[in-house]
Amino acid sequence: MPSFFDGRIAERLAALPLVARSAMLGSVSGRHQSPHRGSSVEFAEYRRYQAGDDLRRLDWRAYGRSDRYYVKEFEADTNLRLVLVVDGSGSMGFEQKLEVARQLAATLAYLAIGQGDAAGLVTASAGSHEHLPPRRIAGQVEQLFKRLEQLTPVGMNSMCQAISQLAESSRERAMVVLVSDFLFEFDQLRTAIDHLTFRKHDVVAFHVLSPQELNPGWDRPTRLLDMEGDESMLVDPEEIRAGYEDAVREYLESIEQLMHRSAVDYHRMLTDGTVEETLSRFLSARLGDVSR
């Protein structure tokens, strides 16, 4: 297994199912609500019992007639299609941001496929993007991990274009998870997010940032390098501190307002935090939302 995936963490998190907030469309029976319902909310059909099914749904009369276990289906359920969109632009190379993004994406993919759902990956790097379609087949986890391992933080950001193309090409609803530092033009991000929500996708955003970006520990003149270009700038911390703090605050507020307006499930993840804690909060909160 690659260094960015910890199977022990994934196994602990597997106790919390990954569920969609909105109705999904798919081809296999699963735990996720479908927009298609039967003619009765009390009973739809029987199906053979599978390990992990709710024992309260067992129909003992059917067992008495056939000597086989059947469960009652009360509504059409379907599988989740998880699409992970991971930012591999140059800025993600700062302070382990890409490593944290890999950990988040790899763990979510493992959880989805482990519960019988489909997972796919879109990577955006060096002005281009690659797409691994969502599948639930054997070997999909390995393919996805390989793509993540090959992702190198370099070049200009092309994530907004990747998101818009995904929204345009995806015919079925999906849970689209964006993993990025979101350091690109705000209008482009807003357009890309709107494209996804217009297509009725369940959008999740993990905003990966370094504590150094929020509160730089500069105590002397420092040369800053553009990680997505070739420019540099010599700055005096005392001269720019107040303006920098204001700019960071406005940036974070703008991102949060956009995500809230668009009903995006937004989570901020600092590189000095733990992926297990972040995903545990995410999975628990989502399960609570669906249960209500």
Secondary structure as UniProt FT lines:
FT   TURN            3..4
FT   HELIX           7..13
FT   TURN            14..15
FT   STRAND          32..33
FT   STRAND          45..48
FT   TURN            51..52
FT   HELIX           55..57
FT   HELIX           60..66
FT   STRAND          70..73
FT   STRAND          77..78
FT   STRAND          81..87
FT   HELIX           90..93
FT   TURN            95..96
FT   HELIX           97..114
FT   TURN            115..116
FT   STRAND          118..125
FT   TURN            126..127
FT   STRAND          128..135
FT   TURN            138..139
FT   HELIX           140..150
FT   HELIX           159..169
FT   STRAND          175..180
FT   HELIX           186..198
FT   TURN            199..200
FT   STRAND          202..209
FT   HELIX           211..214
FT   STRAND          222..225
FT   TURN            227..228
FT   STRAND          232..235
FT   HELIX           237..261
FT   TURN            262..263
FT   STRAND          265..270
FT   TURN            271..272
FT   HELIX           275..291
//
